[in-house]
Each structure stands twice: as structure tokens, then as C-alpha cells.
Amino acid sequence: MSVAEAETYWTALEGLPRPTLQSLFSDPARLDTYATTLDLPGGAIRFDWSKTHLSLEVVALLGSVAAAMDVEGRRAALIEGEKINNTEGRAAEHTAERGIGKESSVEEAEALHARMAMLVDAIHDGALGEVKSLIHIGIGGSALGPALAIDALTRDGAKVAVHVVSNIDGCALEAAMKVCDPQTTLIALASKTFTTTETLTNAASAIEWLTESGVSDPYGRVIALTAAPEKAVEWGVDETRVLPFSETVGGRYSLWSSIGFPVAMAIGSAGFAEFLDGAAAIDRHFVDTDLADNLVVRAAFADLYYTQVRGCQTRAVFAYDERLALLPDYLQQLEMESNGKRVLADGTPLARASAPVTWGGVGTDAQHAVFQLLHQGTHLIPVDFLAVKVQGHDLDPVHHQILLSNCFAQGAALMAGKASDDGARAYPGDRPSATILCDDLNPATLGALIAFHEHRTFVSAAMLGINPFDQFGVELGKAIAKQIDAGGGEGFDASTESLLALAGIGG
Ligand code: F6P
């Protein structure tokens, strides 16, 4: 890998002419070149990157960056289970959870999945008595994935009602407690490290709630999902109710492991297996396809082109499907916690921009709130639109037709713009967007969508030379909060001291 060599290609990219999107479309082959449909287990997905500024010249130079940074080698190292998370001395083996990776890791993941499926099936069959609801307690990667998958896949009902609780703010847990009957509720405790303050504090309150409600064996109602099983047992969870996963699966990549237990509880273990299969199909595309034809790489190329060459500081994701409303939040953690880094993997400074800020929302709501800036603001913001052909409700199909027509209209409007003598009514256009259109939304296509974004994030990291699998940036604030909670809240700046005094906390 040669950062210096890559730098020469970045410089060349900056010097390339910048044809408008509309002029790029004068090439009749453009759509075929940059929009591709992949046939996947749950139905086809269309990946349309034609309304971005990718061109043969841009792609060729980004290909040279990829070669200089040995993206192919990094991809192989990821899949072969090498310790590519060098700062923590571990591999990053989330693909092994989907059956793609080092043989021993795949076998271990299969055995753990089989154990999880047995427990899920047994609970569904009544082994723990009547179970109507599950309160899933976790935060960050231990909550965002389950929340997304359950919201996306249970609109027609769930085998067990799952309530995901993450925030330390008691309002979050209280809201779940209010709608659950303690006698028929299980608690899933999801924490890779089993040390996270928010999760353990919420867990203690959940136990208190069960105890005060007269549940005879409150700890017996808890299932722990963790890479630190010994800590869960020490905390009080029965060994038979601990579902471990490998230390080599990162928190924000852990939905595929036992962290997916609440998803399996909601949709069944067969549905969870389909979810893994959908992700594996994207793994195979990522691993088996040349970089030049690789859809994951194409997306990462566009992302990097905008941040590194056009100076874009944010990228937006709009799900034109209510079922995917939580996807922008999920991608925000995936991309910002992975690639929001200011150093290369070897600790030397990153001389370029790190990941952009990922933000977004749901269409059409966002159109009536933030799209003004996308169309006429001074920022250039690449946008991803996600939509699903088959509607997720039983109402008049007119709802879905209007939803999709709005989605496609936005991409067209951002690109074409509209001239006017009246500045306030003029749209500059030439604003890029990509569209992902799924034939259907089901466990397999959702798995594919998430895996696509995982690998997209990985390729961006590899192109820049950063380690996407650690997250030391979150530690400092946590340590200071702990210091305050331990009564050591002194010696801060005047502002912080005064806020602590006003709130009556700290030393
Ligand atoms: O604070 C960040 C973080 O470590 C995330 O990376 C992780 O997903 C989350 O906290 C929760 O951690 P854990 O699963 O260990 O409780």
C-alpha cells in the first residue's frame, strides 16, 4: 500500500474536467454502465449510480488509487480473517457469521447460530411459558441493527413484540415497561463487552421491575447476547441463557451474530437464516467480482470522489419506505464510527478528509423539511435514495405510486435543475444522487442492503488507509462521565463546572 502513490492519483482527479451530469448522459451507454441489477435471494436490487459524476476517467483514476492502496489485498485479508483491526489486534469477521470467511470461524459461527435457533424455537414453543414481549436492552451497535431489522420486517406482525431500549434516560425503559406485562416479558441484554454503563444500568432497573412485579426468578427471564459470556454469568445470567459471539465481530457489525436474537424472536429463526443468506449473496458479489465491475466498489468510488475531490462534507440517505425509516440512523453509526478517523491505520495523520457526516431521513417527509437546501443551498450533498417496488401495506396502491414517483422525481430534479430569471426560483441542478431500488423488502433483501453498506464503508477505509474497525474516539467522553459519576467532577473548565453545579451532580 502506498499512500504517496495514491496521492498522485488524487491530485490527478482534482485536475480532471468536471462535465455536468446532463452532459454525461449524452453517452447512450451511460445507464448500462452505471446502473446494474443484481439478482439476489429475496429478489432483485437495482443499484443506479448513473446520476453521479462518475465517468470513465474518474473511475480509472479511482481504480489507480485502489491499486495503490491494495484494496484487493485488504479485501482478501478481511475475508481470510487476518488481524486487520490492527489497533486492537483482531480480525473483523462479520462475514463469517454469514458463512463467508475463514473455515474455523464460519464453523464456530454456525454452531453458535444453531444454539441461538434452538433457544428461539424453544421459546416460541413455550419452553419459558407464555412470552408475549421482549425488552431488548443494548446501545449503539447492540441496538441500532435490531431496531432497524425489527421495524423493517414486522409491519405485518411479530411472533413476539420486541421493544428496543438503548438510552440511559429512564424515559426510554419506562416507555417499554408501560406496555409490557412483566409476567410474559423476557429481557435480552445485548452488550459485546458487557461493561457498557447505559446497558447495565437499564438491565438493573429491568430486574428491579420484574422483582417488584412478583416475577419469581427475574434473572431466569434474561438472555444475554455478548462476546464476554463470563461477565454475563458473573452478572447473574444463567449460563444456558447466554448466547455468545466472537470477539472478532465488531459492535456495529454484530447484527448477524447473537445480537440478532431479538430479530429471530420477532421473525422466527428461519427468517433470520434468510437475512444471513441475503447478506452472504452481497459478500459473494463483493469477493468474487473484479473491482471494475464491483457494485460495492462503485458506490465507495462515488463517495470518495465527492468527499475527496468535490469537498462534500456530508452525504444524505433518504429511505422512500417507512419500513426503512431507521436505516439512516443505522448507516450513520456504521459509516461515522468506522471511518470518522484522523489517522491512518499506522497512526500517522490522515492527510485527506475522513468520512463525511452521514445523515438523512424518510421520504416523502424529508421533502417537506430539508430538501430546500438540497436543491438550492450552497452545499453540494450527494444523496442516496432507497425504495422498494412492492408496497408494505394493504391500503390503496395510490399511496405507493405517489411515494415512488416522488422518489424518482427528486433524483431527476436534483440533476436537471431549472433555469429562471428569478434567482429565488432557479434550480442550479447538476446535483448527484444514487438510487437503490429493491424488488421487495424481506429478510434477505434487508440483509443484502446492510451488507452492501458494510462493504462500501470498508472499501472507503481501505482506499484511505484507515482502520474502520476501532472506535477510540468514543472513549474520552465516557471516561470523563465515569469520573464525574464517581464524584471526581472537579478541575474542569468554568462552563462545565457551572453546569455540574447547576444540575447538582459531580464532586
Ligand atoms: O461507545 C461505542 C460503542 O463501543 C459501540 O461501538 C458499540 O456498538 C456500543 O458502544 C455498545 O457497546 P457494547 O455492545 O459493548 O455494549
Residues whose N, C-alpha, C, O or C-beta is under 5 A from the ligand:
A	BS01	F6P	I139 G140 G141 S142 A190 S191 K192 T193 F194 T196 G251 R252 Q471 V474
